[in-house]
Amino acid sequence: MSLQIIGIPQSSFVRVVRMVAHEKGVDYELMPAMPHSDEVNAIHPLGKVPVMRHDHVELAESEVISRYIDDTFDGPALMPADPLAAAKVDQWISIITTAIDLTMIRHYVLEYLFNKDEDGNVVRNRIDDSVEKMPAQFAALNKAVAPGYLGSDAFTVADCFIAPILAYVSMFPEGQAQLESSTALKDYFARISERDSFKVTEPPPPPS
């Protein structure tokens, strides 16, 4: 069985693992499925996307799937061989999944898209809280890309994790302003946006 990545293409974490597969040169089948669908629930105990199948292997969680693809398939390594350098990459993946995703995607982008009152106006409670947290997170990212990539001098899995978030957050005014004022991060994102893995995994536009 070929590699199957299961989940909705609009999910930033689905895009992460797709980018990893493209960077490795791995052919895969994207199987669109909603969170909590029967197909996803059969693999992820909490019904989250993405999930993965490959031969007899079934895995959940984007960090785990990314590491499996990197370790299993031929192609350029997306994690440093040096243990300390790898730990620094893992550190940034953890920061992204536990803090930055919450601020910039869950409590900002998704609130803009889906939390509206009866008149269609965006409900800003969580958005405004997230906007207060963004400067510190953007400053940390701006500093972290100084070596050329996120916490590294070479492209790694961590770059696959942050790129989809930056793509979404920059669609909205406060996020775009933060990116514009973060000179190193802005230049970094412009370079990442030119990679084939970023271009071919671009999801459908969000609903207006």
Backbone bond lengths (Angstrom), bond angles and torsions (degrees), N, CA, C in turn:
res aa  C-N    CA-C-N  psi(-1)  N-CA   C-N-CA  omega(-1)  CA-C   N-CA-C  phi
1 M - - - 1.453 - - 1.529 109.73 -
2 S 1.328 116.46 135.75 1.459 119.86 175.79 1.522 109.38 -73.01
3 L 1.302 114.90 167.99 1.456 120.65 177.92 1.521 109.26 -65.93
4 Q 1.319 115.97 129.95 1.458 121.99 175.93 1.529 108.35 -117.92
5 I 1.325 115.53 125.23 1.459 122.20 173.12 1.512 106.94 -106.70
6 I 1.315 115.81 123.12 1.459 121.52 -170.69 1.519 109.25 -115.21
7 G 1.343 116.12 124.51 1.454 121.22 178.83 1.515 110.35 153.98
8 I 1.309 116.33 169.42 1.464 120.40 -178.30 1.531 109.60 -76.97
9 P 1.335 117.63 137.28 1.463 119.78 -177.45 1.522 113.49 -65.43
10 Q 1.345 117.56 -19.92 1.467 120.24 178.74 1.525 112.54 -72.53
11 S 1.313 118.21 -17.99 1.465 121.46 -179.25 1.521 110.26 -68.33
12 S 1.333 116.56 129.90 1.464 119.59 178.40 1.521 111.08 -63.40
13 F 1.333 118.10 -34.34 1.460 120.07 -179.25 1.523 111.91 -75.00
14 V 1.320 117.79 -31.37 1.466 119.82 171.93 1.527 109.27 -63.68
15 R 1.324 116.02 -41.23 1.466 119.18 178.22 1.526 111.84 -63.38
16 V 1.321 116.68 -35.52 1.466 120.29 177.19 1.522 111.05 -54.28
17 V 1.324 116.44 -54.51 1.465 119.00 -174.40 1.526 111.26 -70.84
18 R 1.314 116.86 -29.23 1.464 119.46 174.02 1.527 110.45 -65.75
19 M 1.332 116.49 -41.81 1.464 119.61 177.32 1.530 111.08 -61.84
20 V 1.318 116.22 -41.78 1.469 120.04 178.05 1.530 109.77 -59.18
21 A 1.328 116.58 -46.78 1.462 120.10 -179.63 1.526 110.92 -60.90
22 H 1.324 117.58 -43.35 1.462 120.34 179.42 1.524 111.32 -64.91
23 E 1.325 117.34 -41.21 1.464 120.36 179.50 1.533 110.75 -62.80
24 K 1.320 116.80 -32.88 1.469 120.92 178.30 1.528 112.61 -81.73
25 G 1.325 116.93 -11.93 1.459 119.83 -176.56 1.509 112.92 76.70
26 V 1.334 117.22 29.28 1.469 122.39 -176.35 1.525 110.03 -95.71
27 D 1.314 116.86 126.33 1.452 120.62 171.80 1.521 109.59 -71.68
28 Y 1.306 116.24 138.55 1.463 119.97 179.39 1.522 109.04 -149.28
29 E 1.300 114.42 163.06 1.464 121.76 175.68 1.520 108.11 -110.25
30 L 1.330 116.93 121.74 1.459 120.52 173.44 1.520 108.15 -85.53
31 M 1.313 115.27 121.10 1.463 121.06 179.93 1.525 108.44 -112.29
32 P 1.344 117.65 98.49 1.461 120.07 -177.44 1.522 111.69 -60.37
33 A 1.309 115.86 130.08 1.464 121.84 178.17 1.519 108.10 -156.32
34 M 1.306 116.17 140.09 1.455 121.47 -178.89 1.529 110.74 -77.63
35 P 1.322 117.11 152.28 1.467 118.69 169.66 1.524 110.07 -54.32
36 H 1.307 115.83 143.61 1.473 123.42 177.23 1.521 113.41 70.79
37 S 1.337 117.73 6.92 1.460 119.19 172.92 1.529 108.50 -70.35
38 D 1.315 116.56 163.49 1.464 120.35 -177.74 1.529 111.10 -58.08
39 E 1.341 116.77 -39.91 1.457 120.17 -177.16 1.530 111.01 -66.80
40 V 1.319 116.10 -38.96 1.465 119.85 178.94 1.521 110.52 -73.87
41 N 1.312 117.10 -43.75 1.468 120.75 179.84 1.521 112.34 -59.53
42 A 1.329 116.60 -28.35 1.468 119.97 -179.36 1.525 111.99 -67.76
43 I 1.341 116.75 -18.51 1.460 120.29 -177.69 1.525 112.01 -114.09
44 H 1.314 117.14 -44.42 1.470 120.60 -178.58 1.533 109.28 -98.45
45 P 1.327 118.08 124.44 1.468 119.53 -177.10 1.519 113.86 -64.45
46 L 1.351 117.70 -19.56 1.459 120.84 179.01 1.530 112.08 -110.12
47 G 1.319 116.91 6.80 1.457 121.09 174.06 1.512 115.63 73.29
48 K 1.334 117.96 22.63 1.462 120.63 -178.02 1.523 111.30 -92.00
49 V 1.341 114.97 156.68 1.459 120.99 175.45 1.523 108.82 -110.44
50 P 1.350 115.98 150.73 1.457 128.51 6.84 1.521 112.18 -87.77
51 V 1.335 113.46 163.44 1.451 121.10 164.02 1.527 107.03 -127.81
52 M 1.330 115.99 169.23 1.463 120.39 -171.37 1.510 111.08 -142.19
53 R 1.335 115.90 145.42 1.457 122.18 167.82 1.523 108.86 -127.14
54 H 1.329 114.83 141.09 1.466 120.67 173.73 1.515 107.24 -154.53
55 D 1.336 115.62 110.52 1.460 120.26 -173.32 1.535 109.06 54.06
56 H 1.333 117.63 -120.82 1.462 120.17 -177.91 1.524 112.25 -90.92
57 V 1.332 117.12 1.28 1.465 121.14 -174.20 1.518 110.26 -93.45
58 E 1.324 116.06 131.89 1.460 122.95 171.77 1.523 107.96 -126.56
59 L 1.329 116.91 127.87 1.456 121.10 -176.87 1.521 110.89 -136.95
60 A 1.328 115.34 154.18 1.451 123.24 175.21 1.528 108.87 -126.81
61 E 1.330 115.69 165.99 1.458 125.43 178.79 1.528 111.52 79.87
62 S 1.319 115.17 125.43 1.463 121.30 -172.66 1.523 112.79 -61.94
63 E 1.351 118.35 -37.06 1.463 119.80 178.69 1.525 110.80 -62.55
64 V 1.317 116.21 -43.28 1.462 121.55 -177.80 1.526 110.53 -68.53
65 I 1.325 116.26 -44.60 1.458 120.40 -179.80 1.531 110.45 -63.23
66 S 1.326 116.44 -43.11 1.462 120.43 179.69 1.521 111.29 -60.61
67 R 1.319 116.24 -45.02 1.462 119.53 -179.70 1.539 110.71 -66.10
68 Y 1.327 117.15 -38.43 1.471 120.26 178.17 1.525 110.36 -61.41
69 I 1.335 117.02 -46.90 1.460 120.22 -179.18 1.523 110.08 -62.08
70 D 1.314 117.01 -43.67 1.461 120.72 -178.75 1.523 111.44 -64.43
71 D 1.318 116.96 -39.65 1.467 120.84 -176.41 1.528 113.05 -80.41
72 T 1.325 117.18 -28.46 1.463 120.92 -170.09 1.520 113.13 -89.37
73 F 1.308 116.79 -35.41 1.460 120.47 -170.87 1.527 111.49 -103.66
74 D 1.339 114.35 153.40 1.450 119.82 172.93 1.528 109.23 -67.21
75 G 1.342 114.21 167.92 1.457 118.92 -179.52 1.508 109.91 121.37
76 P 1.321 117.14 174.69 1.466 119.98 -177.33 1.527 111.39 -62.87
77 A 1.325 115.74 136.44 1.462 120.47 178.35 1.521 109.84 -67.21
78 L 1.308 116.25 135.49 1.462 121.75 -179.12 1.528 112.36 -107.38
79 M 1.329 115.96 7.74 1.460 122.10 171.62 1.521 108.08 -129.71
80 P 1.336 117.88 138.77 1.459 119.78 179.23 1.524 111.29 -62.63
81 A 1.328 115.81 148.52 1.466 120.53 176.71 1.521 111.46 -74.78
82 D 1.320 116.61 -31.17 1.461 120.82 179.50 1.524 110.22 -68.92
83 P 1.333 118.93 128.60 1.478 120.73 -176.04 1.526 113.79 -59.18
84 L 1.323 118.06 -39.96 1.459 119.99 -179.77 1.515 111.46 -68.44
85 A 1.322 116.48 -43.29 1.458 119.91 177.89 1.530 110.78 -62.68
86 A 1.331 116.33 -39.39 1.465 120.17 177.21 1.517 111.19 -65.15
87 A 1.329 116.12 -38.69 1.466 120.03 179.16 1.522 110.86 -63.05
88 K 1.331 117.22 -37.29 1.459 120.39 179.12 1.524 111.38 -67.20
89 V 1.335 116.16 -36.49 1.462 119.80 175.26 1.530 110.00 -65.73
90 D 1.329 116.43 -46.07 1.469 120.26 177.72 1.527 111.34 -60.42
91 Q 1.323 115.48 -36.09 1.462 119.49 178.53 1.529 110.75 -59.91
92 W 1.338 116.27 -44.32 1.461 118.66 179.73 1.524 112.05 -69.69
93 I 1.319 117.41 -35.69 1.467 118.99 175.64 1.520 110.08 -60.99
94 S 1.320 117.26 -41.30 1.463 120.86 178.45 1.519 111.31 -64.33
95 I 1.331 117.49 -43.95 1.468 120.79 178.71 1.525 110.50 -60.48
96 I 1.316 115.99 -41.54 1.467 119.95 -179.89 1.522 111.38 -64.52
97 T 1.322 116.72 -47.64 1.466 119.84 -173.96 1.528 113.10 -74.00
98 T 1.332 117.39 -27.60 1.464 119.36 -176.07 1.518 113.89 -98.77
99 A 1.333 118.06 -22.31 1.468 119.73 -175.09 1.523 112.68 -127.70
100 I 1.324 117.53 -55.86 1.457 119.84 -173.32 1.520 111.65 -66.39
101 D 1.317 117.76 -42.59 1.473 120.25 176.87 1.520 111.03 -59.90
102 L 1.329 116.99 -40.75 1.469 120.20 -179.46 1.522 110.52 -62.86
103 T 1.323 116.46 -46.68 1.459 120.55 -178.15 1.522 112.32 -69.21
104 M 1.316 116.69 -50.09 1.457 120.42 -169.09 1.514 114.84 -88.45
105 I 1.332 117.78 -28.89 1.464 119.96 -179.99 1.525 110.96 -103.26
106 R 1.326 117.89 -62.10 1.474 120.47 -173.03 1.527 112.53 -62.69
107 H 1.338 116.56 -43.86 1.466 120.01 -173.05 1.523 113.24 -105.38
108 Y 1.321 117.13 10.06 1.469 119.99 178.53 1.531 110.30 -132.58
109 V 1.324 117.78 -71.47 1.460 120.45 -177.19 1.526 111.52 -60.00
110 L 1.326 117.02 -50.74 1.469 119.54 -177.23 1.522 111.54 -66.66
111 E 1.329 117.27 -30.48 1.466 119.91 176.26 1.529 110.31 -67.53
112 Y 1.317 117.89 -41.99 1.461 120.78 176.00 1.527 111.00 -60.25
113 L 1.318 116.19 -39.62 1.457 119.84 -173.85 1.522 113.69 -78.66
114 F 1.328 116.50 -38.08 1.467 118.14 -165.85 1.528 115.87 -124.45
115 N 1.321 119.42 -14.58 1.464 119.71 -178.03 1.516 109.89 -100.04
116 K 1.335 115.46 91.55 1.463 121.30 -177.29 1.526 109.89 -129.17
117 D 1.326 114.98 150.78 1.456 119.27 -179.84 1.530 110.57 -81.24
118 E 1.323 116.38 -174.69 1.462 120.26 -175.20 1.524 112.85 -64.30
119 D 1.328 116.28 -22.44 1.465 120.27 179.64 1.523 112.55 -92.87
120 G 1.341 116.60 3.50 1.448 120.25 178.89 1.509 114.59 85.99
121 N 1.339 117.28 9.31 1.457 120.90 178.33 1.528 110.74 -85.15
122 V 1.308 116.28 141.77 1.457 120.85 179.27 1.524 109.97 -66.89
123 V 1.332 115.83 132.66 1.461 121.63 174.44 1.529 107.53 -85.59
124 R 1.325 116.34 120.68 1.458 119.83 -165.21 1.532 114.90 -101.08
125 N 1.321 119.67 4.32 1.466 119.84 -174.54 1.530 111.99 -52.59
126 R 1.312 117.19 -57.74 1.460 121.38 -178.30 1.522 110.74 -71.08
127 I 1.326 117.26 -34.91 1.460 120.37 178.63 1.519 110.06 -58.51
128 D 1.328 116.72 -48.32 1.461 119.95 -178.07 1.524 111.58 -64.72
129 D 1.327 116.94 -36.67 1.473 119.44 175.60 1.530 110.45 -63.06
130 S 1.325 116.01 -42.12 1.464 119.92 -179.67 1.525 111.59 -66.99
131 V 1.325 116.12 -39.03 1.463 119.99 179.89 1.523 110.55 -59.88
132 E 1.337 117.37 -34.42 1.462 120.69 177.68 1.534 111.63 -67.14
133 K 1.327 117.22 -30.19 1.461 121.25 -177.96 1.531 112.66 -85.98
134 M 1.316 116.48 -20.51 1.470 120.17 -172.54 1.525 114.37 -61.34
135 P 1.341 120.45 -42.90 1.468 118.17 -176.37 1.528 113.55 -55.58
136 A 1.308 117.58 -42.23 1.471 120.28 179.98 1.522 110.61 -66.15
137 Q 1.328 117.43 -39.60 1.465 120.12 -179.27 1.525 111.53 -70.88
138 F 1.323 116.69 -40.75 1.460 119.00 176.99 1.520 111.08 -65.71
139 A 1.320 117.33 -38.44 1.463 120.34 178.31 1.527 110.94 -62.68
140 A 1.338 115.98 -40.86 1.469 119.94 178.96 1.527 110.79 -65.09
141 L 1.325 116.87 -42.31 1.458 120.44 178.44 1.528 111.05 -67.01
142 N 1.311 116.34 -41.02 1.462 120.95 179.48 1.534 110.91 -58.36
143 K 1.311 115.70 -42.12 1.475 120.69 177.79 1.527 110.73 -69.59
144 A 1.324 116.57 -38.38 1.470 120.96 -173.14 1.515 113.07 -70.30
145 V 1.345 118.25 -23.68 1.468 119.74 -178.97 1.530 112.02 -89.82
146 A 1.319 116.97 3.84 1.470 120.65 -179.41 1.532 113.47 -55.95
147 P 1.365 119.11 -35.61 1.480 118.49 177.98 1.530 113.74 -68.93
148 G 1.317 117.31 -9.39 1.467 121.51 -178.20 1.506 112.62 125.62
149 Y 1.336 115.24 -37.41 1.455 121.42 176.84 1.528 107.93 -134.19
150 L 1.304 117.69 -176.03 1.458 120.24 -172.73 1.526 110.58 -74.44
151 G 1.317 116.54 99.53 1.458 121.51 179.07 1.505 114.11 70.14
152 S 1.326 117.50 17.84 1.467 121.09 -175.65 1.522 109.26 -156.12
153 D 1.330 116.14 161.95 1.466 120.15 175.19 1.520 111.92 -95.46
154 A 1.331 117.14 6.55 1.464 121.98 177.94 1.526 109.35 -138.54
155 F 1.320 116.23 155.03 1.456 121.53 179.06 1.528 109.93 -63.70
156 T 1.337 117.01 131.52 1.464 122.27 -179.26 1.527 110.32 -135.70
157 V 1.307 114.76 -178.67 1.459 121.38 176.16 1.524 111.11 -58.20
158 A 1.331 117.70 -33.67 1.461 120.34 -179.55 1.519 111.63 -58.54
159 D 1.321 117.21 -35.86 1.461 120.34 178.42 1.530 111.10 -66.55
160 C 1.323 116.42 -34.00 1.465 120.16 175.67 1.523 111.47 -66.25
161 F 1.322 116.91 -29.02 1.458 120.41 -179.66 1.523 112.63 -77.20
162 I 1.319 117.56 -37.88 1.467 118.56 -175.55 1.521 112.90 -85.65
163 A 1.333 118.56 -28.88 1.461 120.62 -174.76 1.529 113.27 -58.11
164 P 1.348 120.16 -47.81 1.465 118.77 179.67 1.527 113.11 -63.27
165 I 1.334 116.95 -32.28 1.463 120.09 178.87 1.521 110.21 -67.61
166 L 1.329 116.89 -46.20 1.457 120.03 178.50 1.522 111.23 -61.64
167 A 1.324 116.82 -36.54 1.466 120.23 178.88 1.524 110.92 -61.95
168 Y 1.318 117.12 -43.90 1.466 120.52 -178.96 1.527 112.11 -73.85
169 V 1.330 117.33 -45.67 1.458 119.39 -173.82 1.522 110.98 -66.36
170 S 1.325 117.36 -29.04 1.459 120.51 -178.82 1.527 112.69 -76.57
171 M 1.333 117.68 -4.55 1.465 120.95 176.34 1.521 112.40 -78.71
172 F 1.329 117.51 -11.36 1.454 121.37 -174.10 1.524 109.69 -120.89
173 P 1.336 117.61 153.12 1.471 119.93 -162.47 1.519 115.88 -59.46
174 E 1.319 118.06 -46.49 1.462 119.16 -177.23 1.524 111.59 -68.97
175 G 1.321 116.28 -39.37 1.456 120.08 177.76 1.518 111.51 -66.12
176 Q 1.324 116.90 -41.09 1.463 120.22 177.82 1.521 110.77 -62.61
177 A 1.344 116.85 -41.69 1.465 120.39 179.46 1.524 111.17 -63.55
178 Q 1.336 116.87 -40.16 1.464 120.34 178.88 1.525 110.96 -64.26
179 L 1.318 116.46 -41.90 1.463 119.57 -179.92 1.527 110.33 -67.06
180 E 1.310 117.55 -41.56 1.463 121.00 -179.78 1.519 111.71 -61.18
181 S 1.331 116.98 -34.24 1.459 120.62 -177.44 1.532 112.95 -86.98
182 S 1.323 116.87 -5.78 1.474 121.74 179.29 1.526 107.88 -101.61
183 T 1.313 116.50 87.53 1.463 121.48 -166.84 1.522 113.05 -57.37
184 A 1.330 116.96 -50.04 1.463 119.82 -177.99 1.523 110.99 -65.43
185 L 1.320 116.67 -41.00 1.464 120.84 -179.14 1.523 110.88 -67.75
186 K 1.321 116.64 -38.69 1.461 120.39 177.79 1.529 110.53 -61.35
187 D 1.335 116.80 -46.28 1.464 120.53 178.34 1.529 111.09 -63.91
188 Y 1.320 115.57 -41.14 1.474 121.09 178.02 1.528 110.37 -59.47
189 F 1.329 116.82 -48.19 1.461 120.21 -177.48 1.526 110.89 -65.19
190 A 1.323 116.90 -34.99 1.462 119.52 177.00 1.529 110.66 -62.19
191 R 1.339 116.88 -39.01 1.465 120.69 178.44 1.525 111.29 -69.45
192 I 1.333 116.09 -43.83 1.465 119.90 -179.92 1.525 110.66 -62.70
193 S 1.334 115.80 -36.23 1.467 120.86 -177.90 1.524 112.70 -65.32
194 E 1.333 116.65 -18.25 1.460 120.65 179.47 1.528 112.80 -88.76
195 R 1.308 117.48 -6.48 1.467 119.95 -179.96 1.532 109.55 -73.63
196 D 1.317 115.82 143.69 1.465 119.86 179.58 1.526 111.31 -58.71
197 S 1.323 116.69 -37.55 1.473 119.61 -177.65 1.514 111.72 -62.55
198 F 1.318 116.89 -31.46 1.467 120.97 177.89 1.523 110.53 -76.55
199 K 1.316 116.31 -43.13 1.463 120.10 -175.97 1.525 112.29 -66.16
200 V 1.338 116.68 -45.52 1.468 118.77 -172.94 1.529 112.14 -76.93
201 T 1.333 117.73 -13.12 1.469 119.47 179.38 1.527 112.28 -102.33
202 E 1.326 116.80 9.96 1.459 118.58 -179.57 1.528 109.90 -59.57
203 P 1.334 117.40 125.70 1.471 119.87 -177.25 1.518 111.90 -80.36
204 P 1.314 117.46 168.92 1.461 119.91 172.27 1.521 109.93 -58.54
205 P 1.334 118.01 151.64 1.468 119.36 -179.63 1.521 111.24 -63.54
206 P 1.345 116.81 148.81 1.467 119.19 178.67 1.522 110.65 -67.94
207 P 1.320 117.52 159.08 1.473 119.54 179.07 1.504 110.93 -63.91
208 S 1.317 115.87 146.55 1.468 120.39 -179.80 1.527 110.41 -82.61
